[in-house]
Amino acid sequence: MKIQLETKDIIIFESSLYRTTSTLIDTENTLFLVDPNYLPLELEFIQQKVKERRGSKKLVLLITHADYDHIIGVNAFDYDALITTETFLTKRDIEKALYDLEAFEQSFYIHRDFELSYPVPTNLIKKNNQEFLFNSISVHGFLAPGHTIDSGFFIIKPLNILIAGDYLIDIEIPMIDDNLKDYKNTLDLFENLIENEDFSLVISGHGDYAKSKETVLKRIALDKEYLKLLEENVYQKQPFDLEFLKNFPNPIEMKAIHLRNVKNLVR
Ligand SMILES: [Zn+2]
């Protein structure tokens, strides 16, 4: 499995599917594992790395949202706590999330040696900047609807790592499965944080992690440019310039995502 980054504090794994990332943060008493995914051999690889580093440390799963690619690996790990948003339980259509998961698995005839189920959280993010303490490490949870209604993100202190979920992605246009207004508010929240704090790493759910403020601010600017084109396309009936999608490495798939966004905005 591809590893984007491996140090004593962190491993960023990258799946061959959609370049989805899983992040392992290794601290004195606790391992934090974010959205472990996807293919069976890839999950075995991550399990091995967790085993090597675990010892007597607690394992805490951080789940950014209930899309199938982010919840698939939960049952492959024997964890002590699982943190996600309250909306993951209260607002997300759980039946549909499970159906989407099963449908994706079946479309590739994927066989697992563990059961698939909807994750059961132990701790819920109910408001922005909610703090969860694990010895000297604090996890700050945020609510980030827009991509999905249950999306959230995390800041791990004092390492100052921002785990963005499916936002701030360098290889993808914004995917608006929830709603545009919330998406824009969430982007503003990220912009504010990025401008005012110094993160050592910003890790997105897909594609490359970022180290500099400038890189992330550029991604936000491109996201905003797309949202403007999307709005003009949907609300003012202006033609959408497909050339814009060549800013991303998979323009054919970006077109499909764009058309889905259009559909979601007019529904
Ligand atoms: Zn995703």
Residues whose N, C-alpha, C, O or C-beta is under 5 A from the ligand:
A	BS01	ZN	D69 D166 G205
